[in-house]
Amino acid sequence: METSLLIIHALLAVVLIIIVLIQRAEGGALGIGGGSDGMSPRGSADILTRTTAIVAVLFVITSISLTVLSLKSSDRTLNFEDTGVEQTNEDLIEDLPELPQLD
C-alpha cells in the first residue's frame, strides 16, 4: 500500500511540474500552453488552471496519506503535549547563568 501510494505521489509530482511549466504566464515559463487548436487562449488557461488545482490537491492528499501510513507503521504518534522532559521551576532557575556584578 505504501509503495503504491509513493509511486502515485512521485507521478503526481512530475505531472504537476509539467502542467505548471506548460502554462503561459507573464513572468516566464515555457509558454507552450497556447496553440492553434481552435480553443481560445483563455479557455486553455482555464483548463490548465483547473488541472493544476486538481493535481495539487491530489498531491497534498497523497502527502498527508504517506505521513499517516508512516506514523502507523512505525508506532510513532503526533503528540505535542508530552515532550519527555520534566523540569521544575527550581531546576530551570539553577540552570540560568549568573548575572554580572556592577562595582
TORVEX-414559 format. One record per residue (C-alpha): x, z, y; residue number from 1; chain. Coordinates in Angstrom, 3 decimals. Example, Ala and Ser with C-alpha at 12.3 -4.5 7.8 and 13.67 -1.06 7.14 Angstrom:
2
> c1 c3 c2 seq mol
> 12.300 7.800 -4.500 1 A
> 13.670 7.140 -1.060 2 A
This chain:
103
> c1 c3 c2 seq mol
> 0.000 0.000 0.000 1 A
> 2.708 0.985 2.437 2 A
> 4.803 -2.082 1.625 3 A
> 1.918 -4.496 2.127 4 A
> 0.995 -2.798 5.407 5 A
> 4.611 -3.038 6.537 6 A
> 4.677 -6.779 5.780 7 A
> 1.423 -7.287 7.708 8 A
> 2.881 -5.260 10.591 9 A
> 6.002 -7.436 10.713 10 A
> 3.933 -10.633 10.602 11 A
> 1.724 -9.359 13.424 12 A
> 4.829 -8.616 15.488 13 A
> 6.120 -12.161 15.030 14 A
> 2.699 -13.675 15.798 15 A
> 2.365 -11.506 18.905 16 A
> 5.766 -12.631 20.178 17 A
> 4.894 -16.293 19.595 18 A
> 1.495 -16.011 21.298 19 A
> 2.990 -14.298 24.328 20 A
> 5.677 -16.968 24.639 21 A
> 3.131 -19.792 24.348 22 A
> 1.075 -18.522 27.277 23 A
> 1.541 -20.213 30.615 24 A
> 2.399 -17.653 33.247 25 A
> 3.512 -17.722 36.846 26 A
> 6.619 -15.714 36.092 27 A
> 8.088 -17.918 33.402 28 A
> 7.653 -18.130 29.620 29 A
> 7.865 -21.308 27.600 30 A
> 4.747 -22.785 29.153 31 A
> 3.739 -24.822 26.131 32 A
> 0.212 -23.418 26.052 33 A
> -1.421 -26.228 28.006 34 A
> -1.830 -29.693 26.657 35 A
> -3.937 -32.809 26.953 36 A
> -6.302 -31.949 24.119 37 A
> -9.411 -32.116 26.292 38 A
> -9.639 -28.409 26.962 39 A
> -9.275 -27.148 30.477 40 A
> -6.153 -25.092 31.240 41 A
> -8.369 -22.127 31.993 42 A
> -10.127 -22.438 28.642 43 A
> -6.897 -22.437 26.685 44 A
> -5.683 -19.469 28.718 45 A
> -8.846 -17.564 27.843 46 A
> -8.399 -18.280 24.143 47 A
> -4.746 -17.237 24.240 48 A
> -5.607 -14.083 26.182 49 A
> -8.271 -13.097 23.655 50 A
> -5.967 -13.876 20.753 51 A
> -3.196 -11.800 22.323 52 A
> -5.545 -8.862 22.784 53 A
> -6.819 -9.053 19.212 54 A
> -3.339 -9.313 17.699 55 A
> -2.106 -6.464 19.933 56 A
> -4.957 -4.203 18.793 57 A
> -4.236 -5.041 15.152 58 A
> -0.541 -4.309 15.752 59 A
> -1.352 -0.864 17.174 60 A
> -3.722 -0.118 14.288 61 A
> -1.058 -1.017 11.715 62 A
> 1.478 1.105 13.624 63 A
> -0.777 4.148 13.502 64 A
> -1.650 3.485 9.858 65 A
> 2.025 3.295 8.902 66 A
> 2.667 6.586 10.682 67 A
> -0.196 8.311 8.868 68 A
> 0.912 6.929 5.494 69 A
> 4.480 8.021 6.139 70 A
> 3.389 11.547 7.017 71 A
> 1.160 11.814 3.943 72 A
> 3.832 10.569 1.559 73 A
> 6.494 12.995 2.804 74 A
> 4.281 16.120 3.074 75 A
> 5.010 16.463 6.785 76 A
> 2.364 17.241 9.383 77 A
> 1.939 16.791 13.099 78 A
> 1.717 20.463 14.013 79 A
> 2.918 21.234 17.521 80 A
> 1.808 24.848 17.638 81 A
> 4.339 26.343 15.232 82 A
> 7.883 25.472 16.288 83 A
> 9.512 27.693 13.684 84 A
> 11.480 29.648 16.307 85 A
> 10.131 33.030 17.198 86 A
> 11.832 34.792 20.090 87 A
> 10.591 37.739 22.055 88 A
> 10.922 38.098 25.803 89 A
> 13.763 40.601 25.312 90 A
> 15.733 38.037 23.280 91 A
> 15.236 35.448 25.985 92 A
> 16.437 37.832 28.697 93 A
> 19.541 38.726 26.688 94 A
> 20.412 35.033 26.291 95 A
> 20.448 34.412 30.048 96 A
> 23.851 34.096 31.736 97 A
> 24.940 36.799 34.124 98 A
> 24.407 36.212 37.835 99 A
> 27.489 36.147 40.068 100 A
> 28.002 39.211 42.247 101 A
> 28.341 38.908 46.003 102 A
> 31.102 41.026 47.562 103 A
